[in-house]
Amino acid sequence: MFATLAAPIDSIEDACEALREADRLTARALTFIASRDIGSHAGLPTEMLLVLGARRTGADARAMTNAATTLRTMPATHDAFCRGDLSWSQMRAITTAVRSVDGAGRITIDQMIQDDAHALSQMDPDELVAKVEDAASQLRPDLSRAREDRQIERSFLAIQGHLDGSASFYGEADAGSTATIVQALDALAEAPVSPDQDDAPSRAHQRMDAWVGMCEQVLAGTTTTPTTRPRPRLIATVDLKDLQLDAAQGATVLWNMVGRPPRITPLATQTLLCDATVQPVIFHGTRPVAVGDATSTVSSTLRTALIARDHGCRFPGCHAPVDWCDAHHIKARIHQGPTVIDNLVLLCRRCHRRVHRYRWTITMADDGTIAFDRPGHHHRSSPAVHPRE
C-alpha cells in the first residue's frame, strides 16, 4: 500500500492527491485485468468478480471491464493513465468515445493523446475528452449522423398531470432545437440573480416564468409572426489558410448552457446553414483575426412569400406545418445559390436532413410543381397554391 494512502489528510491538497493516487491504483488494477484471461481461471465473468470482490455496481464493473479492453489497444493512453496524467473519470469518457471506432481509429486517437502527453497533467480534463470525442466523430461520421437523427426522432415533451391540477414536464431535444429553446427563454427571462442573494430565484425558476409568459403571449395573439421564427446562432470557424469551412468538421452551436457548446455534424451544419443566423470568425491557427457580422439568410419578407407559396413542408408525402419548416436553398449557398424565392423551398427538419444526406435533386417548374429526384426515386410535389383560371 502506498504511503500517501496511509498519511493523514489535513488539507484539500492532501485530498486531491489521495484521489489521484486512487486513480493510479485503479490503473494498476485495470492493467492486471487487461493482461489476463480472468474469466477462464476464476470460472466467473470479470464483471461479476468486480461486483462480488470489489463491491462495484454493475455499471461501474462494466465500465472497468470495457476500459481494460480499451487499454490493450491504446498503449499511450494506458501509460498516461498509469502515470496519473489521466484520471479514471477521463478514462471512462475516452472508453465511451472510442467504443465504436475501429482499431486503426483507436491508434489515431492514441497517437493524439501521446502528442499531448507533455501537457496532460496541466490540461483541463474536459478539454482532452472533447478532443477525443471530436476525433471519434470525424472517424465515424456515419455514427454522428445517426446519433443526430435519433435525437431528432426522439424529441418529445411529456406533461404528467397531477391530481391538484399542477404538472411535471419532461422532454428531450436535439442540439439545434435546444439552442433555439434556451435562447428564446433567456431572451424573455429576467437577468440571472446571484445565488448568494437572499430569496434569489433559481435560473430554472426564471426560465419557467419566461415559458409561461411566452405561452400567454401566444394565447393573447401578441407573439411575433412565423416570419421571424427564432433560429439558433452558428459560429463558423474558418482557418485563414483556406478560408473555407472544413468539410470534415461541423459548426458550433452557441447556447446559454453550462458546458462545451456542441459541435454538430457536417450534415447538420449544411442543414442549418440554409436558414440560420451565421457569424463567421476567421482564425490564423488558434488566434481569431477577424469577426464578421451575424446575418440571417432569409429575410422576414422573403419568408412571408415562401410561407404563402408552400404552406408547409413540400417533400412528397409530408404534411408538416409551416412552424416546423426551414427554408432550404435548392442550389446550395456554398455553390453560390441565391437567396431568392425561386431557389427556396420549405422543408421540415427531418425532410431537410434527408434531402442533404441523400443528395436529392430538386427542380422547380414554372407551374409551381417541384420535382424531387435521386437514382431510382422520382417524386413530384404539386403546388400548394393554384393559379386562378
Helices and strands as residue ranges (DSSP letters): H 3-6, H 12-35, H 38-42, H 46-54, H 58-73, H 75-83, H 88-97, H 103-115, G 117-119, H 125-139, H 141-153, E 156-161, E 167-172, H 175-188, H 203-220, G 226-228, E 233-239, E 252-253, H 266-273, E 277-284, E 287-291, E 295-296, H 300-310, G 322-324, E 325-329, G 333-335, G 341-343, E 344-348, H 349-357, E 361-364, E 370-374, E 377-381
